[in-house]
Amino acid sequence: MRKNAYETLYSLLEIAPGRILVDPSIVSAFFDRTIAGVGDDRGIQTLSNLMLPKLASSAPEEMTRRLDTVAEQFRTVLAFKPKETAVRPEVEKAEDAKRGVVKVSLELAKLLPGEVPDVGVKTGSGAGAGQAAAGYAASANAGLKPVWSGYWEYMMASFGELVKQVEKEGKEGGRGV
């Protein structure tokens, strides 16, 4: 039932974002539910990951305001480690969730370039994880969201290889991340 509710939100956002995202209370509710869905089960998480870039392009000011909350949800997904006794599908599910969060992070970086530290990868330059972390330290900006910036540094330092894989897949798919 909850997944159906998220599917409905996704459909509304897909069909008529300009008509539904005009009332501040509706915008707030969309963001609340979408961000909460990032930490939910796989189907809802996938829908939330699809909606976040759409919300960022339709309501960039609201997305900018909520980046720290998004970062907290993303960090939780990236930090999750399956138990040692986990079966292969559980491990794959956790890896897919991480891949989805990295992909959305890169998409948000493109949609909100002023909110992401210049770490080399956001534009697809293919910088390595070490270079990205060093680039972040050298270009930290006091105007950036602190939790989002910390998340970005964590993602680049801990998941640099995954970031490069996701970027490569985006380029090969013609969409570019």
C-alpha positions in Angstrom: 0.0 0.0 0.0 2.8 2.4 0.9 4.6 1.6 -2.4 1.4 2.5 -4.2 1.4 5.9 -2.5 4.9 6.5 -3.6 4.1 5.4 -7.2 1.2 7.9 -7.1 3.6 10.7 -6.0 6.0 9.8 -8.7 3.3 9.8 -11.3 2.1 13.2 -10.2 5.6 14.6 -10.3 6.2 13.1 -13.7 2.9 14.3 -15.3 2.4 17.8 -13.9 5.2 19.1 -11.6 4.4 22.7 -12.5 0.8 22.4 -11.4 1.3 20.4 -8.2 4.4 22.1 -6.9 3.0 25.6 -6.5 1.6 25.4 -3.0 4.4 25.6 -0.4 2.6 23.0 1.8 2.4 20.6 -1.1 6.1 21.1 -1.9 7.0 20.6 1.7 4.9 17.3 1.9 6.5 16.0 -1.4 10.0 16.7 0.0 9.2 15.2 3.4 7.8 11.9 1.9 10.5 11.6 -0.8 13.4 12.2 1.6 11.9 9.7 4.1 11.6 7.1 1.4 15.4 7.1 0.8 15.8 5.0 3.9 12.7 2.7 3.3 12.5 -0.6 1.6 13.9 -1.2 -1.9 10.9 -0.3 -4.0 10.1 2.9 -2.1 13.8 3.8 -2.0 14.1 3.4 -5.8 11.0 5.7 -6.3 12.4 8.2 -3.9 15.8 8.2 -5.7 13.9 8.8 -9.0 11.9 11.7 -7.5 14.8 13.6 -5.8 16.4 14.9 -9.1 12.9 15.8 -10.4 12.2 17.8 -7.2 15.6 19.4 -7.4 14.9 20.7 -10.9 11.3 21.7 -10.1 12.0 23.3 -6.8 15.8 24.0 -6.5 15.5 26.4 -3.6 13.6 23.8 -1.5 16.1 21.1 -2.4 19.0 23.4 -1.4 17.3 24.0 1.9 16.9 20.3 2.5 20.3 19.1 1.4 21.5 18.4 4.9 18.5 16.2 5.6 19.0 14.3 2.3 22.7 13.9 3.2 21.8 12.2 6.5 19.6 9.7 4.7 22.2 9.1 2.0 24.9 8.5 4.6 22.8 6.0 6.4 22.3 4.0 3.2 26.0 4.1 2.3 27.1 3.2 5.9 24.8 0.1 6.0 26.7 -3.1 6.1 24.9 -6.4 5.8 25.6 -9.0 8.5 28.4 -11.5 7.8 25.8 -14.2 7.6 23.8 -12.3 4.9 22.9 -14.2 1.8 23.9 -13.0 -1.7 20.5 -11.3 -2.4 20.8 -9.2 0.8 24.4 -8.2 -0.1 23.3 -7.3 -3.7 20.4 -5.3 -2.4 22.7 -3.2 -0.1 25.1 -2.7 -3.0 22.3 -1.6 -5.3 21.0 0.8 -2.7 24.5 2.4 -2.4 24.8 2.6 -6.2 21.4 4.4 -6.3 22.4 6.9 -3.6 25.7 7.7 -5.4 23.9 8.1 -8.7 21.4 10.5 -7.2 24.2 12.4 -5.4 25.9 13.0 -8.7 22.7 14.1 -10.3 22.0 16.5 -7.6 25.5 17.8 -8.0 24.8 18.6 -11.6 21.4 20.2 -10.8 22.7 22.3 -7.8 26.4 22.9 -8.8 26.8 25.8 -6.3 25.9 23.5 -3.4 28.6 20.8 -4.0 32.3 21.2 -3.3 34.4 21.2 -6.4 35.8 17.7 -6.2 36.5 16.9 -9.8 33.9 14.2 -10.2 30.8 16.2 -10.3 31.5 17.3 -13.8 32.6 13.8 -14.9 36.3 14.6 -15.1 37.1 11.1 -13.8 39.2 12.2 -10.9 40.2 9.4 -8.6 38.9 9.1 -5.0 42.1 10.4 -3.5 42.1 13.4 -5.8 38.5 14.1 -5.1 39.0 14.1 -1.3 42.0 16.4 -1.7 40.1 18.7 -4.1 37.4 19.0 -1.5 39.7 20.0 1.2 41.3 22.6 -1.0 38.1 24.1 -2.2 35.8 23.9 0.9 33.4 26.8 0.9 31.9 28.3 4.0 28.6 28.9 2.1 28.0 25.2 1.5 25.6 23.2 3.7 27.8 21.6 6.4 26.2 18.2 6.6 25.9 17.9 2.8 29.6 18.9 2.4 30.6 16.4 5.0 28.5 13.7 3.3 30.1 14.6 0.0 33.6 14.2 1.4 32.6 10.9 3.0 31.2 9.6 -0.2 34.2 10.6 -2.2 36.7 9.2 0.3 34.9 6.0 1.0 33.1 5.2 -2.2 35.4 6.8 -4.9 35.5 3.7 -7.0 31.8 3.3 -7.0 31.5 7.0 -7.9 33.7 6.4 -10.9 31.7 3.3 -11.9 28.4 5.2 -11.8 29.9 8.1 -13.8 31.2 5.7 -16.4 27.8 3.9 -16.6 26.1 7.3 -17.0 28.4 8.3 -19.9 28.1 4.9 -21.6 24.3 5.1 -21.3 24.3 8.5 -23.0 22.8 10.2 -20.0 26.0 11.3 -18.3 25.9 11.6 -14.6 
